[in-house]
Amino acid sequence: MEEVRSPMAAKVWKIECRAGDPVRVDEVVVVLEAMKMEAEVFATAAGRVAELRVKEGDSVEEDQVLLVIDTP
């Protein structure tokens, strides 16, 4: 299991995957918005999205877990 964490305090603008989706390393999985700027969050491992821990519109803190990837 690999946790993908927020690099900053922000708002979840868009989620680019769903639970069960396959993801590749460096694939954009979440887009955050802070101070009217967008920041892409990338998958840190290849596998399947096991669990989304946030939804669009949520406010997140720095280092908060956004999603979990089930790695082979």
Predicted model as a PDB file, atoms N, CA, C, CB and O in Angstrom, pLDDT in the B-factor column:
MODEL        1                                                                  
ATOM      1  N   MET A   1       0.838  -1.186   0.000  1.00 93.00           N  
ATOM      2  CA  MET A   1       0.000   0.000   0.000  1.00 93.00           C  
ATOM      3  C   MET A   1       0.881   1.247   0.000  1.00 93.00           C  
ATOM      4  CB  MET A   1      -0.952  -0.001   1.217  1.00 93.00           C  
ATOM      5  O   MET A   1       1.869   1.325   0.730  1.00 93.00           O  
ATOM      6  N   GLU A   2       0.518   2.192  -0.807  1.00 95.00           N  
ATOM      7  CA  GLU A   2       1.255   3.450  -0.921  1.00 95.00           C  
ATOM      8  C   GLU A   2       0.280   4.600  -0.704  1.00 95.00           C  
ATOM      9  CB  GLU A   2       1.965   3.571  -2.313  1.00 95.00           C  
ATOM     10  O   GLU A   2      -0.760   4.667  -1.359  1.00 95.00           O  
ATOM     11  N   GLU A   3       0.610   5.501   0.210  1.00 96.00           N  
ATOM     12  CA  GLU A   3      -0.248   6.656   0.468  1.00 96.00           C  
ATOM     13  C   GLU A   3       0.211   7.843  -0.365  1.00 96.00           C  
ATOM     14  CB  GLU A   3      -0.243   7.016   1.968  1.00 96.00           C  
ATOM     15  O   GLU A   3       1.402   8.150  -0.419  1.00 96.00           O  
ATOM     16  N   VAL A   4      -0.727   8.503  -1.007  1.00 97.00           N  
ATOM     17  CA  VAL A   4      -0.445   9.733  -1.739  1.00 97.00           C  
ATOM     18  C   VAL A   4      -0.901  10.879  -0.851  1.00 97.00           C  
ATOM     19  CB  VAL A   4      -1.163   9.764  -3.150  1.00 97.00           C  
ATOM     20  O   VAL A   4      -2.066  10.944  -0.459  1.00 97.00           O  
ATOM     21  N   ARG A   5       0.031  11.794  -0.532  1.00 97.00           N  
ATOM     22  CA  ARG A   5      -0.243  12.860   0.432  1.00 97.00           C  
ATOM     23  C   ARG A   5      -0.248  14.236  -0.230  1.00 97.00           C  
ATOM     24  CB  ARG A   5       0.789  12.829   1.553  1.00 97.00           C  
ATOM     25  O   ARG A   5       0.364  14.446  -1.277  1.00 97.00           O  
ATOM     26  N   SER A   6      -0.944  15.148   0.397  1.00 97.00           N  
ATOM     27  CA  SER A   6      -1.015  16.525  -0.095  1.00 97.00           C  
ATOM     28  C   SER A   6       0.305  17.241   0.182  1.00 97.00           C  
ATOM     29  CB  SER A   6      -2.197  17.288   0.564  1.00 97.00           C  
ATOM     30  O   SER A   6       0.826  17.168   1.295  1.00 97.00           O  
ATOM     31  N   PRO A   7       0.850  17.932  -0.822  1.00 96.00           N  
ATOM     32  CA  PRO A   7       2.102  18.664  -0.605  1.00 96.00           C  
ATOM     33  C   PRO A   7       1.893  19.999   0.101  1.00 96.00           C  
ATOM     34  CB  PRO A   7       2.793  18.899  -1.927  1.00 96.00           C  
ATOM     35  O   PRO A   7       2.866  20.644   0.493  1.00 96.00           O  
ATOM     36  N   MET A   8       0.629  20.429   0.272  1.00 96.00           N  
ATOM     37  CA  MET A   8       0.347  21.739   0.872  1.00 96.00           C  
ATOM     38  C   MET A   8      -1.087  21.787   1.382  1.00 96.00           C  
ATOM     39  CB  MET A   8       0.590  22.874  -0.150  1.00 96.00           C  
ATOM     40  O   MET A   8      -1.900  20.920   1.062  1.00 96.00           O  
ATOM     41  N   ALA A   9      -1.385  22.795   2.166  1.00 97.00           N  
ATOM     42  CA  ALA A   9      -2.765  23.049   2.558  1.00 97.00           C  
ATOM     43  C   ALA A   9      -3.472  23.655   1.342  1.00 97.00           C  
ATOM     44  CB  ALA A   9      -2.849  24.005   3.821  1.00 97.00           C  
ATOM     45  O   ALA A   9      -2.977  24.610   0.744  1.00 97.00           O  
ATOM     46  N   ALA A  10      -4.618  23.101   0.986  1.00 97.00           N  
ATOM     47  CA  ALA A  10      -5.305  23.535  -0.231  1.00 97.00           C  
ATOM     48  C   ALA A  10      -6.732  23.000  -0.230  1.00 97.00           C  
ATOM     49  CB  ALA A  10      -4.545  23.060  -1.497  1.00 97.00           C  
ATOM     50  O   ALA A  10      -7.193  22.400   0.741  1.00 97.00           O  
ATOM     51  N   LYS A  11      -7.412  23.233  -1.342  1.00 98.00           N  
ATOM     52  CA  LYS A  11      -8.754  22.704  -1.556  1.00 98.00           C  
ATOM     53  C   LYS A  11      -8.663  21.681  -2.691  1.00 98.00           C  
ATOM     54  CB  LYS A  11      -9.790  23.856  -1.891  1.00 98.00           C  
ATOM     55  O   LYS A  11      -7.950  21.903  -3.670  1.00 98.00           O  
ATOM     56  N   VAL A  12      -9.377  20.570  -2.564  1.00 98.00           N  
ATOM     57  CA  VAL A  12      -9.387  19.560  -3.625  1.00 98.00           C  
ATOM     58  C   VAL A  12     -10.245  20.112  -4.769  1.00 98.00           C  
ATOM     59  CB  VAL A  12      -9.944  18.164  -3.100  1.00 98.00           C  
ATOM     60  O   VAL A  12     -11.458  20.272  -4.630  1.00 98.00           O  
ATOM     61  N   TRP A  13      -9.604  20.395  -5.879  1.00 97.00           N  
ATOM     62  CA  TRP A  13     -10.284  20.975  -7.034  1.00 97.00           C  
ATOM     63  C   TRP A  13     -10.906  19.879  -7.899  1.00 97.00           C  
ATOM     64  CB  TRP A  13      -9.304  21.823  -7.866  1.00 97.00           C  
ATOM     65  O   TRP A  13     -12.072  19.964  -8.283  1.00 97.00           O  
ATOM     66  N   LYS A  14     -10.105  18.842  -8.203  1.00 97.00           N  
ATOM     67  CA  LYS A  14     -10.589  17.774  -9.076  1.00 97.00           C  
ATOM     68  C   LYS A  14      -9.891  16.470  -8.728  1.00 97.00           C  
ATOM     69  CB  LYS A  14     -10.360  18.130 -10.563  1.00 97.00           C  
ATOM     70  O   LYS A  14      -8.696  16.446  -8.433  1.00 97.00           O  
ATOM     71  N   ILE A  15     -10.658  15.383  -8.767  1.00 97.00           N  
ATOM     72  CA  ILE A  15     -10.097  14.049  -8.566  1.00 97.00           C  
ATOM     73  C   ILE A  15     -10.108  13.348  -9.920  1.00 97.00           C  
ATOM     74  CB  ILE A  15     -10.907  13.228  -7.482  1.00 97.00           C  
ATOM     75  O   ILE A  15     -11.154  13.220 -10.555  1.00 97.00           O  
ATOM     76  N   GLU A  16      -8.943  12.899 -10.351  1.00 97.00           N  
ATOM     77  CA  GLU A  16      -8.774  12.344 -11.691  1.00 97.00           C  
ATOM     78  C   GLU A  16      -8.875  10.817 -11.737  1.00 97.00           C  
ATOM     79  CB  GLU A  16      -7.444  12.770 -12.244  1.00 97.00           C  
ATOM     80  O   GLU A  16      -8.606  10.218 -12.778  1.00 97.00           O  
ATOM     81  N   CYS A  17      -9.258  10.178 -10.627  1.00 96.00           N  
ATOM     82  CA  CYS A  17      -9.351   8.719 -10.589  1.00 96.00           C  
ATOM     83  C   CYS A  17     -10.476   8.314  -9.652  1.00 96.00           C  
ATOM     84  CB  CYS A  17      -8.007   8.084 -10.139  1.00 96.00           C  
ATOM     85  O   CYS A  17     -11.019   9.132  -8.910  1.00 96.00           O  
ATOM     86  N   ARG A  18     -10.809   7.044  -9.702  1.00 96.00           N  
ATOM     87  CA  ARG A  18     -11.824   6.465  -8.817  1.00 96.00           C  
ATOM     88  C   ARG A  18     -11.242   5.231  -8.152  1.00 96.00           C  
ATOM     89  CB  ARG A  18     -13.127   6.110  -9.600  1.00 96.00           C  
ATOM     90  O   ARG A  18     -10.240   4.682  -8.609  1.00 96.00           O  
ATOM     91  N   ALA A  19     -11.870   4.802  -7.080  1.00 95.00           N  
ATOM     92  CA  ALA A  19     -11.439   3.561  -6.427  1.00 95.00           C  
ATOM     93  C   ALA A  19     -11.521   2.421  -7.440  1.00 95.00           C  
ATOM     94  CB  ALA A  19     -12.317   3.250  -5.163  1.00 95.00           C  
ATOM     95  O   ALA A  19     -12.527   2.260  -8.130  1.00 95.00           O  
ATOM     96  N   GLY A  20     -10.460   1.640  -7.518  1.00 95.00           N  
ATOM     97  CA  GLY A  20     -10.402   0.514  -8.447  1.00 95.00           C  
ATOM     98  C   GLY A  20      -9.677   0.830  -9.748  1.00 95.00           C  
ATOM     99  O   GLY A  20      -9.303  -0.081 -10.486  1.00 95.00           O  
ATOM    100  N   ASP A  21      -9.477   2.113 -10.034  1.00 97.00           N  
ATOM    101  CA  ASP A  21      -8.784   2.492 -11.272  1.00 97.00           C  
ATOM    102  C   ASP A  21      -7.306   2.118 -11.210  1.00 97.00           C  
ATOM    103  CB  ASP A  21      -8.934   4.000 -11.531  1.00 97.00           C  
ATOM    104  O   ASP A  21      -6.676   2.250 -10.161  1.00 97.00           O  
ATOM    105  N   PRO A  22      -6.750   1.650 -12.331  1.00 97.00           N  
ATOM    106  CA  PRO A  22      -5.296   1.444 -12.373  1.00 97.00           C  
ATOM    107  C   PRO A  22      -4.607   2.796 -12.530  1.00 97.00           C  
ATOM    108  CB  PRO A  22      -4.895   0.480 -13.540  1.00 97.00           C  
ATOM    109  O   PRO A  22      -5.122   3.679 -13.215  1.00 97.00           O  
ATOM    110  N   VAL A  23      -3.450   2.962 -11.902  1.00 97.00           N  
ATOM    111  CA  VAL A  23      -2.663   4.184 -12.040  1.00 97.00           C  
ATOM    112  C   VAL A  23      -1.204   3.826 -12.285  1.00 97.00           C  
ATOM    113  CB  VAL A  23      -2.800   5.077 -10.783  1.00 97.00           C  
ATOM    114  O   VAL A  23      -0.728   2.764 -11.885  1.00 97.00           O  
ATOM    115  N   ARG A  24      -0.513   4.735 -12.949  1.00 97.00           N  
ATOM    116  CA  ARG A  24       0.919   4.592 -13.222  1.00 97.00           C  
ATOM    117  C   ARG A  24       1.683   5.619 -12.387  1.00 97.00           C  
ATOM    118  CB  ARG A  24       1.225   4.774 -14.750  1.00 97.00           C  
ATOM    119  O   ARG A  24       1.117   6.622 -11.951  1.00 97.00           O  
ATOM    120  N   VAL A  25       2.944   5.366 -12.175  1.00 96.00           N  
ATOM    121  CA  VAL A  25       3.803   6.323 -11.473  1.00 96.00           C  
ATOM    122  C   VAL A  25       3.785   7.643 -12.251  1.00 96.00           C  
ATOM    123  CB  VAL A  25       5.275   5.772 -11.326  1.00 96.00           C  
ATOM    124  O   VAL A  25       3.864   7.649 -13.479  1.00 96.00           O  
ATOM    125  N   ASP A  26       3.681   8.736 -11.539  1.00 96.00           N  
ATOM    126  CA  ASP A  26       3.676  10.094 -12.098  1.00 96.00           C  
ATOM    127  C   ASP A  26       2.416  10.445 -12.880  1.00 96.00           C  
ATOM    128  CB  ASP A  26       4.858  10.267 -12.988  1.00 96.00           C  
ATOM    129  O   ASP A  26       2.405  11.444 -13.599  1.00 96.00           O  
ATOM    130  N   GLU A  27       1.359   9.653 -12.757  1.00 97.00           N  
ATOM    131  CA  GLU A  27       0.066   9.999 -13.351  1.00 97.00           C  
ATOM    132  C   GLU A  27      -0.640  10.981 -12.416  1.00 97.00           C  
ATOM    133  CB  GLU A  27      -0.815   8.716 -13.597  1.00 97.00           C  
ATOM    134  O   GLU A  27      -0.603  10.817 -11.196  1.00 97.00           O  
ATOM    135  N   VAL A  28      -1.276  11.994 -12.984  1.00 98.00           N  
ATOM    136  CA  VAL A  28      -2.010  12.965 -12.166  1.00 98.00           C  
ATOM    137  C   VAL A  28      -3.235  12.274 -11.575  1.00 98.00           C  
ATOM    138  CB  VAL A  28      -2.428  14.220 -13.009  1.00 98.00           C  
ATOM    139  O   VAL A  28      -4.051  11.710 -12.303  1.00 98.00           O  
ATOM    140  N   VAL A  29      -3.356  12.324 -10.249  1.00 98.00           N  
ATOM    141  CA  VAL A  29      -4.490  11.683  -9.589  1.00 98.00           C  
ATOM    142  C   VAL A  29      -5.426  12.689  -8.918  1.00 98.00           C  
ATOM    143  CB  VAL A  29      -3.989  10.693  -8.561  1.00 98.00           C  
ATOM    144  O   VAL A  29      -6.625  12.438  -8.793  1.00 98.00           O  
ATOM    145  N   VAL A  30      -4.879  13.828  -8.489  1.00 98.00           N  
ATOM    146  CA  VAL A  30      -5.673  14.867  -7.830  1.00 98.00           C  
ATOM    147  C   VAL A  30      -5.132  16.231  -8.252  1.00 98.00           C  
ATOM    148  CB  VAL A  30      -5.638  14.708  -6.268  1.00 98.00           C  
ATOM    149  O   VAL A  30      -3.927  16.406  -8.431  1.00 98.00           O  
ATOM    150  N   VAL A  31      -6.038  17.189  -8.408  1.00 98.00           N  
ATOM    151  CA  VAL A  31      -5.634  18.575  -8.659  1.00 98.00           C  
ATOM    152  C   VAL A  31      -6.102  19.402  -7.467  1.00 98.00           C  
ATOM    153  CB  VAL A  31      -6.236  19.127 -10.018  1.00 98.00           C  
ATOM    154  O   VAL A  31      -7.283  19.409  -7.119  1.00 98.00           O  
ATOM    155  N   LEU A  32      -5.149  20.100  -6.847  1.00 98.00           N  
ATOM    156  CA  LEU A  32      -5.446  20.960  -5.706  1.00 98.00           C  
ATOM    157  C   LEU A  32      -5.483  22.413  -6.151  1.00 98.00           C  
ATOM    158  CB  LEU A  32      -4.405  20.764  -4.584  1.00 98.00           C  
ATOM    159  O   LEU A  32      -4.902  22.773  -7.175  1.00 98.00           O  
ATOM    160  N   GLU A  33      -6.167  23.240  -5.380  1.00 97.00           N  
ATOM    161  CA  GLU A  33      -6.217  24.672  -5.669  1.00 97.00           C  
ATOM    162  C   GLU A  33      -5.899  25.432  -4.398  1.00 97.00           C  
ATOM    163  CB  GLU A  33      -7.605  25.092  -6.234  1.00 97.00           C  
ATOM    164  O   GLU A  33      -6.516  25.216  -3.355  1.00 97.00           O  
ATOM    165  N   ALA A  34      -4.923  26.329  -4.501  1.00 94.00           N  
ATOM    166  CA  ALA A  34      -4.556  27.179  -3.372  1.00 94.00           C  
ATOM    167  C   ALA A  34      -4.196  28.553  -3.922  1.00 94.00           C  
ATOM    168  CB  ALA A  34      -3.366  26.564  -2.548  1.00 94.00           C  
ATOM    169  O   ALA A  34      -3.390  28.658  -4.846  1.00 94.00           O  
ATOM    170  N   MET A  35      -4.774  29.584  -3.371  1.00 90.00           N  
ATOM    171  CA  MET A  35      -4.522  30.965  -3.788  1.00 90.00           C  
ATOM    172  C   MET A  35      -4.713  31.142  -5.297  1.00 90.00           C  
ATOM    173  CB  MET A  35      -3.105  31.386  -3.387  1.00 90.00           C  
ATOM    174  O   MET A  35      -3.921  31.809  -5.962  1.00 90.00           O  
ATOM    175  N   LYS A  36      -5.774  30.534  -5.822  1.00 89.00           N  
ATOM    176  CA  LYS A  36      -6.161  30.619  -7.230  1.00 89.00           C  
ATOM    177  C   LYS A  36      -5.133  30.008  -8.190  1.00 89.00           C  
ATOM    178  CB  LYS A  36      -6.388  32.056  -7.598  1.00 89.00           C  
ATOM    179  O   LYS A  36      -5.121  30.321  -9.380  1.00 89.00           O  
ATOM    180  N   MET A  37      -4.281  29.141  -7.660  1.00 94.00           N  
ATOM    181  CA  MET A  37      -3.331  28.409  -8.493  1.00 94.00           C  
ATOM    182  C   MET A  37      -3.602  26.924  -8.342  1.00 94.00           C  
ATOM    183  CB  MET A  37      -1.861  28.748  -8.110  1.00 94.00           C  
ATOM    184  O   MET A  37      -3.901  26.447  -7.248  1.00 94.00           O  
ATOM    185  N   GLU A  38      -3.494  26.192  -9.450  1.00 95.00           N  
ATOM    186  CA  GLU A  38      -3.709  24.742  -9.416  1.00 95.00           C  
ATOM    187  C   GLU A  38      -2.376  24.018  -9.249  1.00 95.00           C  
ATOM    188  CB  GLU A  38      -4.424  24.262 -10.704  1.00 95.00           C  
ATOM    189  O   GLU A  38      -1.355  24.428  -9.800  1.00 95.00           O  
ATOM    190  N   ALA A  39      -2.409  22.937  -8.480  1.00 96.00           N  
ATOM    191  CA  ALA A  39      -1.219  22.105  -8.285  1.00 96.00           C  
ATOM    192  C   ALA A  39      -1.621  20.652  -8.501  1.00 96.00           C  
ATOM    193  CB  ALA A  39      -0.595  22.314  -6.856  1.00 96.00           C  
ATOM    194  O   ALA A  39      -2.545  20.154  -7.858  1.00 96.00           O  
ATOM    195  N   GLU A  40      -0.924  19.980  -9.406  1.00 97.00           N  
ATOM    196  CA  GLU A  40      -1.209  18.570  -9.679  1.00 97.00           C  
ATOM    197  C   GLU A  40      -0.499  17.691  -8.654  1.00 97.00           C  
ATOM    198  CB  GLU A  40      -0.773  18.189 -11.117  1.00 97.00           C  
ATOM    199  O   GLU A  40       0.639  17.958  -8.268  1.00 97.00           O  
ATOM    200  N   VAL A  41      -1.186  16.644  -8.223  1.00 98.00           N  
ATOM    201  CA  VAL A  41      -0.604  15.645  -7.320  1.00 98.00           C  
ATOM    202  C   VAL A  41      -0.500  14.358  -8.127  1.00 98.00           C  
ATOM    203  CB  VAL A  41      -1.477  15.444  -5.995  1.00 98.00           C  
ATOM    204  O   VAL A  41      -1.463  13.928  -8.763  1.00 98.00           O  
ATOM    205  N   PHE A  42       0.681  13.750  -8.093  1.00 98.00           N  
ATOM    206  CA  PHE A  42       0.966  12.589  -8.926  1.00 98.00           C  
ATOM    207  C   PHE A  42       0.990  11.300  -8.113  1.00 98.00           C  
ATOM    208  CB  PHE A  42       2.291  12.774  -9.641  1.00 98.00           C  
ATOM    209  O   PHE A  42       1.307  11.302  -6.924  1.00 98.00           O  
ATOM    210  N   ALA A  43       0.646  10.192  -8.784  1.00 97.00           N  
ATOM    211  CA  ALA A  43       0.743   8.871  -8.159  1.00 97.00           C  
ATOM    212  C   ALA A  43       2.213   8.600  -7.843  1.00 97.00           C  
ATOM    213  CB  ALA A  43       0.149   7.749  -9.092  1.00 97.00           C  
ATOM    214  O   ALA A  43       3.091   8.873  -8.661  1.00 97.00           O  
ATOM    215  N   THR A  44       2.467   8.072  -6.673  1.00 93.00           N  
ATOM    216  CA  THR A  44       3.841   7.786  -6.246  1.00 93.00           C  
ATOM    217  C   THR A  44       4.223   6.331  -6.482  1.00 93.00           C  
ATOM    218  CB  THR A  44       4.013   8.126  -4.775  1.00 93.00           C  
ATOM    219  O   THR A  44       5.362   5.934  -6.237  1.00 93.00           O  
ATOM    220  N   ALA A  45       3.264   5.537  -6.960  1.00 95.00           N  
ATOM    221  CA  ALA A  45       3.504   4.113  -7.225  1.00 95.00           C  
ATOM    222  C   ALA A  45       2.508   3.642  -8.277  1.00 95.00           C  
ATOM    223  CB  ALA A  45       3.378   3.258  -5.915  1.00 95.00           C  
ATOM    224  O   ALA A  45       1.470   4.268  -8.492  1.00 95.00           O  
ATOM    225  N   ALA A  46       2.833   2.544  -8.923  1.00 96.00           N  
ATOM    226  CA  ALA A  46       1.904   1.927  -9.877  1.00 96.00           C  
ATOM    227  C   ALA A  46       1.049   0.907  -9.135  1.00 96.00           C  
ATOM    228  CB  ALA A  46       2.673   1.252 -11.064  1.00 96.00           C  
ATOM    229  O   ALA A  46       1.512   0.237  -8.213  1.00 96.00           O  
ATOM    230  N   GLY A  47      -0.196   0.803  -9.553  1.00 97.00           N  
ATOM    231  CA  GLY A  47      -1.101  -0.158  -8.940  1.00 97.00           C  
ATOM    232  C   GLY A  47      -2.547   0.230  -9.192  1.00 97.00           C  
ATOM    233  O   GLY A  47      -2.876   0.783 -10.242  1.00 97.00           O  
ATOM    234  N   ARG A  48      -3.409  -0.062  -8.226  1.00 97.00           N  
ATOM    235  CA  ARG A  48      -4.832   0.297  -8.322  1.00 97.00           C  
ATOM    236  C   ARG A  48      -5.198   1.187  -7.144  1.00 97.00           C  
ATOM    237  CB  ARG A  48      -5.738  -0.978  -8.351  1.00 97.00           C  
ATOM    238  O   ARG A  48      -4.688   1.012  -6.037  1.00 97.00           O  
ATOM    239  N   VAL A  49      -6.083   2.139  -7.394  1.00 97.00           N  
ATOM    240  CA  VAL A  49      -6.554   3.007  -6.318  1.00 97.00           C  
ATOM    241  C   VAL A  49      -7.399   2.158  -5.377  1.00 97.00           C  
ATOM    242  CB  VAL A  49      -7.374   4.231  -6.878  1.00 97.00           C  
ATOM    243  O   VAL A  49      -8.453   1.651  -5.760  1.00 97.00           O  
ATOM    244  N   ALA A  50      -6.929   2.007  -4.148  1.00 97.00           N  
ATOM    245  CA  ALA A  50      -7.631   1.177  -3.167  1.00 97.00           C  
ATOM    246  C   ALA A  50      -8.685   1.991  -2.425  1.00 97.00           C  
ATOM    247  CB  ALA A  50      -6.634   0.565  -2.167  1.00 97.00           C  
ATOM    248  O   ALA A  50      -9.757   1.483  -2.096  1.00 97.00           O  
ATOM    249  N   GLU A  51      -8.370   3.268  -2.165  1.00 96.00           N  
ATOM    250  CA  GLU A  51      -9.276   4.074  -1.338  1.00 96.00           C  
ATOM    251  C   GLU A  51      -9.027   5.555  -1.589  1.00 96.00           C  
ATOM    252  CB  GLU A  51      -9.095   3.743   0.167  1.00 96.00           C  
ATOM    253  O   GLU A  51      -7.883   6.010  -1.578  1.00 96.00           O  
ATOM    254  N   LEU A  52     -10.097   6.299  -1.814  1.00 97.00           N  
ATOM    255  CA  LEU A  52     -10.030   7.755  -1.868  1.00 97.00           C  
ATOM    256  C   LEU A  52     -10.399   8.271  -0.487  1.00 97.00           C  
ATOM    257  CB  LEU A  52     -10.980   8.346  -2.978  1.00 97.00           C  
ATOM    258  O   LEU A  52     -11.426   7.877   0.065  1.00 97.00           O  
ATOM    259  N   ARG A  53      -9.586   9.135   0.072  1.00 97.00           N  
ATOM    260  CA  ARG A  53      -9.845   9.652   1.416  1.00 97.00           C  
ATOM    261  C   ARG A  53     -10.386  11.077   1.405  1.00 97.00           C  
ATOM    262  CB  ARG A  53      -8.579   9.601   2.238  1.00 97.00           C  
ATOM    263  O   ARG A  53     -10.676  11.643   2.460  1.00 97.00           O  
ATOM    264  N   VAL A  54     -10.524  11.661   0.208  1.00 97.00           N  
ATOM    265  CA  VAL A  54     -11.065  13.020   0.067  1.00 97.00           C  
ATOM    266  C   VAL A  54     -12.061  13.043  -1.077  1.00 97.00           C  
ATOM    267  CB  VAL A  54      -9.929  14.058  -0.175  1.00 97.00           C  
ATOM    268  O   VAL A  54     -12.156  12.101  -1.864  1.00 97.00           O  
ATOM    269  N   LYS A  55     -12.801  14.142  -1.152  1.00 96.00           N  
ATOM    270  CA  LYS A  55     -13.707  14.343  -2.288  1.00 96.00           C  
ATOM    271  C   LYS A  55     -13.527  15.770  -2.786  1.00 96.00           C  
ATOM    272  CB  LYS A  55     -15.205  14.068  -1.891  1.00 96.00           C  
ATOM    273  O   LYS A  55     -12.965  16.612  -2.086  1.00 96.00           O  
ATOM    274  N   GLU A  56     -14.000  16.034  -3.985  1.00 96.00           N  
ATOM    275  CA  GLU A  56     -13.882  17.364  -4.554  1.00 96.00           C  
ATOM    276  C   GLU A  56     -14.543  18.382  -3.634  1.00 96.00           C  
ATOM    277  CB  GLU A  56     -14.508  17.413  -5.958  1.00 96.00           C  
ATOM    278  O   GLU A  56     -15.651  18.166  -3.143  1.00 96.00           O  
ATOM    279  N   GLY A  57     -13.850  19.493  -3.406  1.00 96.00           N  
ATOM    280  CA  GLY A  57     -14.354  20.538  -2.527  1.00 96.00           C  
ATOM    281  C   GLY A  57     -13.818  20.478  -1.113  1.00 96.00           C  
ATOM    282  O   GLY A  57     -13.943  21.447  -0.364  1.00 96.00           O  
ATOM    283  N   ASP A  58     -13.215  19.347  -0.730  1.00 97.00           N  
ATOM    284  CA  ASP A  58     -12.648  19.218   0.619  1.00 97.00           C  
ATOM    285  C   ASP A  58     -11.436  20.131   0.797  1.00 97.00           C  
ATOM    286  CB  ASP A  58     -12.251  17.757   0.895  1.00 97.00           C  
ATOM    287  O   ASP A  58     -10.667  20.346  -0.140  1.00 97.00           O  
ATOM    288  N   SER A  59     -11.278  20.655   1.989  1.00 97.00           N  
ATOM    289  CA  SER A  59     -10.053  21.359   2.358  1.00 97.00           C  
ATOM    290  C   SER A  59      -9.116  20.337   2.977  1.00 97.00           C  
ATOM    291  CB  SER A  59     -10.337  22.552   3.348  1.00 97.00           C  
ATOM    292  O   SER A  59      -9.534  19.516   3.792  1.00 97.00           O  
ATOM    293  N   VAL A  60      -7.841  20.389   2.585  1.00 98.00           N  
ATOM    294  CA  VAL A  60      -6.858  19.430   3.106  1.00 98.00           C  
ATOM    295  C   VAL A  60      -5.667  20.183   3.691  1.00 98.00           C  
ATOM    296  CB  VAL A  60      -6.389  18.451   1.989  1.00 98.00           C  
ATOM    297  O   VAL A  60      -5.380  21.317   3.307  1.00 98.00           O  
ATOM    298  N   GLU A  61      -4.994  19.541   4.611  1.00 97.00           N  
ATOM    299  CA  GLU A  61      -3.794  20.086   5.230  1.00 97.00           C  
ATOM    300  C   GLU A  61      -2.555  19.494   4.564  1.00 97.00           C  
ATOM    301  CB  GLU A  61      -3.784  19.802   6.749  1.00 97.00           C  
ATOM    302  O   GLU A  61      -2.634  18.466   3.891  1.00 97.00           O  
ATOM    303  N   GLU A  62      -1.441  20.133   4.751  1.00 96.00           N  
ATOM    304  CA  GLU A  62      -0.184  19.606   4.246  1.00 96.00           C  
ATOM    305  C   GLU A  62       0.065  18.227   4.843  1.00 96.00           C  
ATOM    306  CB  GLU A  62       0.986  20.564   4.570  1.00 96.00           C  
ATOM    307  O   GLU A  62      -0.124  18.025   6.043  1.00 96.00           O  
ATOM    308  N   ASP A  63       0.483  17.286   4.021  1.00 97.00           N  
ATOM    309  CA  ASP A  63       0.828  15.910   4.405  1.00 97.00           C  
ATOM    310  C   ASP A  63      -0.390  15.036   4.707  1.00 97.00           C  
ATOM    311  CB  ASP A  63       1.729  15.935   5.611  1.00 97.00           C  
ATOM    312  O   ASP A  63      -0.227  13.910   5.176  1.00 97.00           O  
ATOM    313  N   GLN A  64      -1.600  15.523   4.452  1.00 98.00           N  
ATOM    314  CA  GLN A  64      -2.805  14.701   4.638  1.00 98.00           C  
ATOM    315  C   GLN A  64      -2.892  13.654   3.535  1.00 98.00           C  
ATOM    316  CB  GLN A  64      -4.083  15.584   4.646  1.00 98.00           C  
ATOM    317  O   GLN A  64      -2.579  13.941   2.379  1.00 98.00           O  
ATOM    318  N   VAL A  65      -3.314  12.441   3.885  1.00 98.00           N  
ATOM    319  CA  VAL A  65      -3.466  11.373   2.898  1.00 98.00           C  
ATOM    320  C   VAL A  65      -4.667  11.674   2.011  1.00 98.00           C  
ATOM    321  CB  VAL A  65      -3.628   9.992   3.591  1.00 98.00           C  
ATOM    322  O   VAL A  65      -5.775  11.889   2.503  1.00 98.00           O  
ATOM    323  N   LEU A  66      -4.438  11.689   0.688  1.00 98.00           N  
ATOM    324  CA  LEU A  66      -5.500  11.945  -0.280  1.00 98.00           C  
ATOM    325  C   LEU A  66      -6.104  10.644  -0.777  1.00 98.00           C  
ATOM    326  CB  LEU A  66      -4.970  12.761  -1.457  1.00 98.00           C  
ATOM    327  O   LEU A  66      -7.320  10.522  -0.921  1.00 98.00           O  
ATOM    328  N   LEU A  67      -5.227   9.663  -1.039  1.00 97.00           N  
ATOM    329  CA  LEU A  67      -5.684   8.363  -1.524  1.00 97.00           C  
ATOM    330  C   LEU A  67      -4.640   7.316  -1.241  1.00 97.00           C  
ATOM    331  CB  LEU A  67      -5.998   8.410  -3.023  1.00 97.00           C  
ATOM    332  O   LEU A  67      -3.487   7.625  -0.941  1.00 97.00           O  
ATOM    333  N   VAL A  68      -5.062   6.066  -1.340  1.00 97.00           N  
ATOM    334  CA  VAL A  68      -4.180   4.926  -1.104  1.00 97.00           C  
ATOM    335  C   VAL A  68      -4.128   4.085  -2.373  1.00 97.00           C  
ATOM    336  CB  VAL A  68      -4.665   4.075   0.113  1.00 97.00           C  
ATOM    337  O   VAL A  68      -5.162   3.777  -2.966  1.00 97.00           O  
ATOM    338  N   ILE A  69      -2.926   3.718  -2.780  1.00 97.00           N  
ATOM    339  CA  ILE A  69      -2.720   2.869  -3.962  1.00 97.00           C  
ATOM    340  C   ILE A  69      -2.323   1.481  -3.493  1.00 97.00           C  
ATOM    341  CB  ILE A  69      -1.630   3.468  -4.918  1.00 97.00           C  
ATOM    342  O   ILE A  69      -1.395   1.329  -2.699  1.00 97.00           O  
ATOM    343  N   ASP A  70      -3.023   0.471  -3.983  1.00 96.00           N  
ATOM    344  CA  ASP A  70      -2.694  -0.933  -3.711  1.00 96.00           C  
ATOM    345  C   ASP A  70      -1.636  -1.340  -4.727  1.00 96.00           C  
ATOM    346  CB  ASP A  70      -3.976  -1.872  -3.793  1.00 96.00           C  
ATOM    347  O   ASP A  70      -1.921  -1.425  -5.922  1.00 96.00           O  
ATOM    348  N   THR A  71      -0.437  -1.590  -4.265  1.00 94.00           N  
ATOM    349  CA  THR A  71       0.666  -1.940  -5.157  1.00 94.00           C  
ATOM    350  C   THR A  71       0.805  -3.457  -5.252  1.00 94.00           C  
ATOM    351  CB  THR A  71       1.987  -1.308  -4.666  1.00 94.00           C  
ATOM    352  O   THR A  71       0.537  -4.174  -4.287  1.00 94.00           O  
ATOM    353  N   PRO A  72       1.225  -3.940  -6.421  1.00 84.00           N  
ATOM    354  CA  PRO A  72       1.369  -5.391  -6.590  1.00 84.00           C  
ATOM    355  C   PRO A  72       2.516  -5.972  -5.771  1.00 84.00           C  
ATOM    356  CB  PRO A  72       1.580  -5.719  -8.050  1.00 84.00           C  
ATOM    357  O   PRO A  72       2.756  -7.178  -5.814  1.00 84.00           O  
TER     358      PRO A  72                                                      
ENDMDL                                                                          
END                                                                             
